[in-house]
Amino acid sequence: MHPLIERFSKLIIFRKLKLSEIEELIENNILYIKEFEKNSIIKSRGEKIEEVMLLLYGRVKTEMMEIDGKIIQIEEMKAPTIMALGATFSKNSKIPVDIISEEKTLVAYITKNKIYDLCMKNKDFLIELIEYMGTKFNFISQKLWFITLNSLKDKILYYLKEKMEDKKTEVIDLEYSVEQLSHLFGVTRPALSRAFSRLEHEGIIKKEGNKIYILDKNKIENK
């Protein structure tokens, strides 16, 4: 058995395929695999996407640069997952973000025509694909709403609310550094540090290193 078969089987859209079907994709050279070093540009904004990109190992981030040069981080993705699926199947197939590796990364590429074939032959595969694209659409819609929030304070409170609800705890371990969070919020690092300090001064949170303690749960939940 090919060593990557188990990895492919963990991808959401492939989990309903038989291992023999996945092995056929690999052994018949229907897909190809490429390795990227840390901080490599996997795809650039505006670049045309000809194949579906499957992140097998590693971690990547997607970013957009505004007119004034400010970088906004849209998403961070950890393997195994699928990258830029919506853009791949759009009419012009151009990616709207930069995809950058955050560590050594392994990506597999499979043609859109082969995905169409799998959809025609396997109803479960088609359902998984549609549900995945719907979930990603909801994520992007939520991200756009997040970006339109007027103040940095609102963005931080909303971010903490999401983490609190997801982890079901009032003690949040920040997964990102202050610099990474500043890209996520679209602000400078000093501005983000000052915003955290103001929230502490207002008695809403207490920050110790990478831990955030929620002191005023109501202020968070009302965002």
C-alpha positions, 0 to 999 in steps of 0.5 A: 500500500502506498504510504500516502493513502492513509493521508488522502483518506483523512481529507474530507472529500475523500473519506467516502472513497475506498482505499483501493480507489485512492490507491488507483489515483496515486498509482496511475499518476492521476495526481502529482505531489510537490514539496515546499519549504517554509515561507514558500509562495504556493500560489500568488493572488491573481494566478490561475488555478488549473488543479485542485490543491490538497494539503497533505502535510504542513501548515499554510496561511492565506493573505491579502494585501490592501492598496496601502500595503497592509497585509490581512491574514484571511485564514490559516490551514493545517493538513490534511485539508483542501486549499482554494477549492471555491476559486478552483471551480469558479469561472475564471479560476483565479485565486484571490489570495496569496497562499504561503507555507508556514512550515515544510509542506507537501501538496498534491494536485489533481485535475478538475476533470478527474474531480468531475469524474469522481462526482459522476461515479460516486454520489457520496463523494459529490455530497462531501464536496458540496458540503465542504464548499458550503462550509468554506463559503460560510467561513469566508462570509463570516471573515468578511463580516469580521473585517468590516467591524469598525474598531480593533476592540470589536475585532478582538472581542469577537475573536475571543468570543469565537475561541471561548465558544469553540473551546468552551472555556474562559481561559484561552490559549492564543495559537498565534504570536502578537505579530501573527495576530496583527496580520489577522486583524489588519493592524500594526503590532504596537496597535494590537498590544495597546488594544490588549492593554486597554481591555485589561485596564477595562477589566474585560480580560487579563493577559499572561503571556499567551493566555487570555483570562476572560474576566467580563464574560458578558462584554464578550458574549454581547459581541 
